[in-house]
Amino acid sequence: MWALKRLNLDWGEAANLRLTQLNEMEDFHFHAYESAAVYKKGMKFVHDKKILKREFKSGDLVLLFSSRIKLFSGKLKSKWSGPFKVVSVSPYGAVELASEDGSRTFKVNGQLIKHYLGTDGEKHVVEQLALKDGSCPTIE
């Protein structure tokens, strides 16, 4: 006890100082939690803004992501296979696809497919014109 008097420490003053420090630490934690929540909310908004809502209907042509290509990647291999035709769409994201010839159907996760923007099998006829003298025109 004489050591406390010698160092001029008072139990009440020390207790009040410790309680003040604990309250300051609690306020610091609270502000850190609030700022982390604000940061997460902003990042979620930015992330969700970039997500495209893909809705598929029966008859759409889609490409299927091939995850096996990631394991055995080749430099020029495409990660997408298809096109496949959508047969049906379930409300929870599963999509039933049919192969090009329609011989087999299978279900996949809707996040693994994207719309096919190519032609759906339409062939275009190209006309060939023959020149009278058989020479090719030159551009100068």
C-alpha positions in Angstrom: 0.0 0.0 0.0 2.8 2.4 0.8 4.1 1.8 -2.8 0.9 3.2 -4.3 1.2 6.3 -2.1 4.8 6.6 -3.0 3.9 6.6 -6.8 1.0 8.9 -6.1 -1.6 6.5 -7.5 -5.2 6.5 -6.3 -7.4 3.4 -6.8 -10.4 5.5 -7.7 -8.5 7.6 -10.2 -6.9 4.5 -11.8 -10.3 2.8 -12.1 -11.9 5.8 -13.7 -9.0 6.0 -16.2 -9.3 2.3 -17.1 -13.1 2.7 -17.6 -12.5 5.7 -19.8 -10.0 3.8 -21.9 -12.4 0.8 -22.3 -15.3 3.2 -23.4 -13.0 4.8 -25.9 -12.0 1.4 -27.3 -15.6 0.3 -27.5 -16.4 3.6 -29.4 -13.5 2.9 -31.7 -14.8 -0.7 -32.4 -18.3 0.6 -33.1 -17.0 3.2 -35.6 -14.8 0.6 -37.3 -17.8 -1.7 -37.6 -20.0 1.1 -39.0 -17.4 2.1 -41.6 -16.9 -1.6 -42.6 -20.6 -2.0 -43.1 -20.8 1.2 -45.2 -17.9 -0.1 -47.3 -19.5 -3.5 -47.8 -22.8 -1.9 -48.8 -21.0 0.3 -51.4 -19.0 -2.7 -52.8 -22.2 -4.8 -53.0 -23.9 -2.0 -55.0 -21.0 -1.7 -57.4 -20.8 -5.5 -57.8 -24.6 -6.0 -58.3 -24.7 -3.1 -60.8 -22.3 -5.1 -63.1 -24.3 -8.3 -62.9 -26.4 -8.8 -66.0 -29.8 -10.4 -65.4 -30.1 -13.3 -67.9 -33.5 -14.6 -68.5 -34.0 -17.6 -70.8 -37.1 -18.8 -72.4 -37.9 -22.0 -74.2 -36.5 -22.1 -77.7 -33.5 -19.7 -77.0 -30.1 -20.7 -78.3 -27.4 -20.7 -75.7 -23.7 -21.5 -75.2 -22.6 -23.8 -72.3 -19.5 -23.1 -70.3 -17.2 -26.1 -70.3 -15.4 -26.3 -66.9 -13.2 -29.2 -68.1 -11.3 -26.8 -70.4 -10.0 -25.0 -67.3 -8.4 -28.2 -66.0 -6.8 -29.1 -69.4 -6.5 -25.8 -71.0 -5.3 -25.2 -74.5 -4.2 -21.8 -75.6 -6.8 -21.5 -78.4 -9.5 -23.8 -77.1 -12.9 -22.1 -76.5 -14.4 -22.4 -73.1 -17.9 -22.4 -74.5 -19.6 -25.2 -76.4 -22.8 -25.2 -78.3 -25.2 -23.8 -79.4 -27.9 -25.7 -77.5 -31.6 -25.1 -77.4 -33.4 -24.3 -74.2 -36.2 -26.8 -73.5 -37.4 -25.6 -70.2 -36.4 -23.2 -67.3 -37.2 -24.0 -63.7 -37.9 -21.2 -61.2 -34.7 -21.8 -59.2 -32.2 -21.4 -62.1 -31.9 -24.9 -63.5 -32.2 -25.0 -67.3 -32.9 -28.0 -69.4 -31.0 -28.0 -72.7 -31.3 -30.1 -75.8 -28.4 -30.9 -78.1 -28.3 -29.5 -81.7 -29.9 -32.5 -83.2 -32.4 -32.8 -80.3 -31.4 -36.4 -79.5 -30.6 -35.8 -75.8 -31.5 -33.4 -73.1 -29.7 -32.5 -69.9 -30.1 -30.0 -67.1 -27.5 -27.4 -66.2 -27.1 -24.5 -63.8 -28.4 -21.3 -65.4 -25.2 -19.5 -64.4 -23.1 -21.7 -66.7 -24.9 -20.6 -69.9 -25.1 -17.4 -72.0 -27.2 -16.3 -74.9 -25.9 -17.4 -78.3 -25.8 -14.4 -80.6 -25.0 -16.2 -83.9 -27.5 -17.3 -86.5 -29.8 -20.2 -85.8 -28.9 -22.3 -88.8 -30.0 -20.0 -91.5 -27.9 -20.3 -94.6 -27.4 -17.3 -96.9 -26.9 -17.7 -100.6 -24.1 -15.8 -102.1 -24.3 -14.8 -105.7 -21.3 -15.2 -108.0 -20.9 -12.9 -110.9 -18.8 -13.9 -113.8 -17.0 -11.2 -115.8 -17.2 -11.2 -119.6 -13.4 -11.1 -120.3 -12.5 -13.3 -117.3 -10.2 -10.8 -115.6 -10.6 -9.5 -112.1 -11.2 -5.9 -111.5 -8.4 -4.0 -109.8 -8.8 -1.1 -107.4 -6.4 1.8 -107.9 
